[in-house]
């Protein structure tokens, strides 16, 4: 378990793939990437943001794809 309960909650949301809710999973990955970026955990942020990017691209969710790319660029700072 992670020290931050919000990260725990988002992680469990992402792990729940049995519902077939790909858009929600991608959003969860983006949310985790943002949280890890805020906590200066850039390697962990990159993992989740790259997965979110791949899912958004696969589903042609252009708005969220661009938001993910922006967050990924900010996580490299």
C-alpha positions as CSV (number, residue, x, y, z in Angstrom):
1,X,0.0,0.0,0.0
2,X,1.2,3.5,-0.8
3,X,1.4,6.2,1.8
4,X,-1.0,8.4,-0.2
5,X,-4.6,7.2,0.0
6,X,-5.6,9.0,-3.2
7,X,-2.9,7.1,-5.1
8,X,-4.2,3.8,-3.5
9,X,-7.7,4.6,-4.6
10,X,-6.7,5.5,-8.2
11,X,-4.5,2.4,-8.4
12,X,-7.3,0.1,-7.4
13,X,-9.5,1.9,-10.0
14,X,-7.0,1.2,-12.7
15,X,-6.6,-2.4,-11.7
16,X,-10.3,-3.0,-12.1
17,X,-10.2,-4.1,-15.7
18,X,-12.9,-6.7,-15.5
19,X,-15.6,-4.2,-16.2
20,X,-14.3,-3.5,-19.7
21,X,-14.3,0.2,-19.0
22,X,-11.3,1.2,-21.1
23,X,-12.1,4.9,-21.1
24,X,-12.2,4.9,-17.3
25,X,-9.0,2.9,-17.1
26,X,-7.3,5.4,-19.3
27,X,-8.5,8.3,-17.3
28,X,-7.4,6.5,-14.1
29,X,-3.9,6.1,-15.7
30,X,-3.9,9.8,-16.5
31,X,-5.0,10.7,-13.0
32,X,-2.2,8.6,-11.5
33,X,0.3,10.2,-13.8
34,X,-0.8,13.6,-12.7
35,X,-0.6,12.6,-9.0
36,X,2.9,11.0,-9.4
37,X,4.0,14.2,-11.3
38,X,2.8,16.3,-8.4
39,X,4.8,14.1,-6.0
40,X,7.9,14.4,-8.2
41,X,7.8,10.6,-8.9
42,X,8.6,11.1,-12.6
43,X,9.5,7.6,-13.5
44,X,6.2,6.2,-12.1
45,X,4.3,9.1,-13.7
46,X,5.8,8.2,-17.1
47,X,4.7,4.6,-16.8
48,X,1.0,5.6,-16.2
49,X,1.0,8.4,-18.7
50,X,2.4,6.2,-21.5
51,X,-0.2,3.6,-20.8
52,X,-3.0,6.3,-20.8
53,X,-1.6,7.7,-24.1
54,X,-1.7,4.2,-25.8
55,X,-5.3,3.6,-24.6
56,X,-6.6,7.1,-25.7
57,X,-4.9,6.7,-29.0
58,X,-6.5,3.2,-29.5
59,X,-9.9,4.6,-28.7
60,X,-9.4,7.8,-30.8
61,X,-10.1,10.0,-27.7
62,X,-8.1,13.0,-29.1
63,X,-8.9,15.5,-26.4
64,X,-7.7,13.2,-23.6
65,X,-4.7,12.1,-25.7
66,X,-3.6,15.7,-26.0
67,X,-4.2,16.3,-22.2
68,X,-2.0,13.2,-21.5
69,X,0.7,14.4,-23.8
70,X,0.7,17.8,-22.0
71,X,0.9,16.1,-18.6
72,X,3.7,13.9,-19.8
73,X,5.7,16.9,-21.0
74,X,5.2,18.6,-17.6
75,X,6.3,15.4,-15.8
76,X,9.7,15.6,-17.4
77,X,10.5,19.0,-15.7
